[in-house]
Amino acid sequence: MAPKKRPETQKTSEIVLRPRNKRSRSPRELEPEAKKLCAKGSGPSRRGDSDCLWAGLAGPQILPPCRSIVRTLHQHKLGRASWPSVQQGLQQSFLHTLDSYRILQKAAPFDRRATSLAWHPTHPSTVAVGSKGGDIMLWNFGIKDKPTFIKGIGAGGSITGLKFNPLNTNQFYASSMEGTTRLQDFKGNILRVFASSDTINIWFCSLDVSASSRMVVTGDNVGNVILLNMDGKELWNLRMHKKKVTHVALNPSCDWFLATASVDQTVKIWDLRQVRGKASFLYSLPHRHPVNAACFSPDGARLLTTDQKSEIRVYSASQWDCPLGLIPHPHRHFQHLTPIKAAWHPRYNLIVVGRYPDPNFKSCTPYELRTIDVFDGNSGKMMCQLYDPESSGISSLNEFNPMGDTLASAMGYHILIWSQEEARTRK
């Protein structure tokens, strides 16, 4: 069932600190209660979520007791443990802490749904969020000061991409349905317009920035991709896709490597040094449905794609043109819902994505919860689910901060900050 559209005129701003004495139960505790509400007879098991190239269960995996990280590091120093085993131990330890993650703070600053978010690159408690009305909020939830708020134009001003300026974090880049990709500061001043359309029928849908190469790349709704330097000089403007470019991503380890995703059901990989036209891509990765996102892993060795239906894919640099694994997952597209995009954890080989239960999905259960799902990037197994019964909407955007210990989620009008329960107690 599609979510009901909320009247935009009824929205008021609020920021809430979650009460310390209310413990939110996990999805594994709540799901049996939800099932009691349905008619007799069991629905299909979620075991089918993992019917893909990866073998194994997609339901939350029960982890074995965590080994001592100090002992593992000591064994590595003595040459008795490989570095991958150390990384696996660290990841396992982190997954154990995820079970205690709860909503630390919650904000509802916009009169329209949130459409983009970006973590500050050096301040782990500061996040920027853009809305469908063009509003932008800079929120440091670690202090009690009022967030910085930039008012947008309202209808037609949707912020489709948001990135902090890596050379000056008091500034940010934004692409919007207003028809511009621009650099501005948090006082609301527009410092430079990098791309602008001359018609209301063309707008910009995606954005990425590279500090090392000093490049800005943006894509629009008719398939064009524009590459510029940070001085605003246009290097090329080419139609790389047949339809809207929903996502552009520069490889963090090799910034001449570009991935573009489109509703034309393809993801394409390009060498920026060799782009001559729409046919000069290195690889074209066909999908069965339009694609919302294509994100490189932090080390640049993998590519994560999210379609508009029920499939997440992982590609590897060893063979870009063939997916390493497919993860069936319900996250279908809906007009009044911010497109759901899977994202990498910044430190571990983990994938985080919001769930939009689909009655036509083969493993859907009655009254299935709208969880935030965490998958292992190697095996494709679901490792954890986050859920709060008081914030049970669809979390379209979910991203960990650069330290990897705090999660920000965009759920309709609301911004949720998830953190370990111990951290909430300390506050």
Secondary structure, 3 states (H helix, E strand, C coil): CCCCCCCHHHCCCEEEECCCCCCCCCHHHHHHHHHHCCCCCCCCCHHHHHCCCCCCCCCCCCCCCCCCHHHHHHHHHCCCCCHHHHHHHHHHHHHHHHCCEEEEEEEECCCCCEEEEEECCCCCCEEEEEECCCCEEEEECCCCCCCEEECCCCCCCCEEEEEECCCCCCEEEEEECCCEEEEEECCCCEEEEEEECCCCCCCEEEEEEECCCCEEEEEECCCEEEEEECCCCEEEEEECCCCCEEEEEECCCCCCEEEEEECCCEEEEEECCCCCCCCCCCEEEECCCCEEEEEECCCCCEEEEEECCCEEEEEECCEEEEEEEEEECCECCCCCCCCCECEECCCCCEEEEECECCCCCCCCCCCCCCCEEEEECCCCCEEEEECECCECCCCCEEEECCCCCCEEEEECCEEEEEEEHHHHHHC
